[in-house]
Amino acid sequence: MILGSTGMPKEAVFVATCLVGALGTTVMALYANYPIAVAPGMGLNAYFAFTVVGTLGYSWQAALGAVFLSACLFLLTTALGLRSLLITGHPAGAAGRGHGRYRPLFWPSSGSAMPASSSIIPRHC
C-alpha cells in the first residue's frame, strides 16, 4: 500500500505488485535456476513513494517514466555486453573500498550515525 500513498490507484498497485513479484520469482527459479523471492527488491517502492514523489515532489507519472527509462538503459547495457564489462573492468572490492573511504567524510559530526568513540574512525582517509 506504499505506492497507493503517491496517488496511484491502490487496487491496481496492489495487484500489479503481487503479479510482478510472482513473475519475477518464477523467472528467477526457472530461467536463472536461482529460486529466491524477489520481494525484498520491493523495498524500492518506499524510496519511490516517500523520496522521489514525497520529498522531491515529482508526480508519480514522472517518477514512473524515470523508472521505465532506467529499465530501458539497463536492458540496453545488458544486451550490448556493457554491463559485464563494467562489472569485470574494475578490481574486485574497489567499490566497497571507495565507499568505506569516503563515508566518514559525510557523517555529521554530531549525528547519531557517528561512532561514540573517535578512536575507531579510520585515519587513512
NORBELUR-V713012 format. One record per helix or strand of 2 or more residues. SS is the DSSP state (~ for helix, > for strand). FROM is the first residue (numbers start at 1). LEN is the number of residues. If there is no record, write none. Layout:
ss = {SS/SS}
from = {FROM/FROM}
len = {LEN/LEN}
This chain:
ss = {~/~/~/~/~/~/~}
from = {3/10/39/60/82/94/118}
len = {4/21/17/20/7/13/3}
